[in-house]
């Protein structure tokens, strides 16, 4: 297949491009920055433009990953960038697709488990109602823009991604703190912490492209559910560092501002739809995922 990956030079995108190439798909990356792999590259900023139909010639699938990183200290400017980079880029992409004479078969768009907001002990599958905080609002509008492509005859998939464990992402922020002996659970530590290994999120995106049985929202989170304290203990054990510091909720909010909602929210999400489609997780439990990433020699990307 010929696959366009929007945002293909980022953390998830780089791994996904390598996986698609490994499965002998043809890949084009749309992004503001060149990809790591030697593939066709189109420099774009979708937040302010509708793209020429020629750029999509022969495309069978589009994967849309672009969006400002949420792991930053939030203020009103950053929140606007988080929102606009997702909603406006998706809107522009769907508008570009509507102009095509030959349209691709599927649009796979990123979303996040933040869709559910803070839900305590409630078990959350793809049919659960959305939350009502800032990130939930972003995800609601983000998914709505992506689903507009269905009017053009495309199958659409919205990948509600949990924090991704890999060499980068949320681990890149947390591991240095633990190595300095400053790690530990945040808040009361009892909030559910959904997560997924980088290889599994890539596998889900690949399946979304290749399987016509997949459509609509999909929870991309590992089946091995953990609370924040269990995650903290597992990370400390793999790093052989203490995790005795409990960071109270008020201190987390002072340190992280609005981003505190990401780490303090409780989301007991389950990957109901993807398991029902027969996907087998490579890393279903947090201990195995962290050992693979932090206690073994780092693998070269694409291997």
Secondary structure, 3 states (H helix, E strand, C coil): CEEEEECCCCHHHHHHHHHHHHCCCEEEEEECCCCCCCCEEEECCHHHCCCCHHHHCCCCEEEECCCCCCCCCCCHHHHHHHHHHHHHHHHHHHHHHHCCCCCCCEEEEEEEHHHHCCCCCCEECCCCCCCCCHHHHHHHHHHHHHHHHHHHCCEEEEEEECEEECCCHHHHHHHHHHHCCCCCCECCCCCEECEEEHHHHHHHHHHHHHCCCCCEEEEECCCCCEEHHHHHHHHHHHHCCCCCCCECHHHHHHHHHHHHHHHHCCCEECCHHHHHCCCCCCCCCHHHHHHHHHCCCCCCCCC
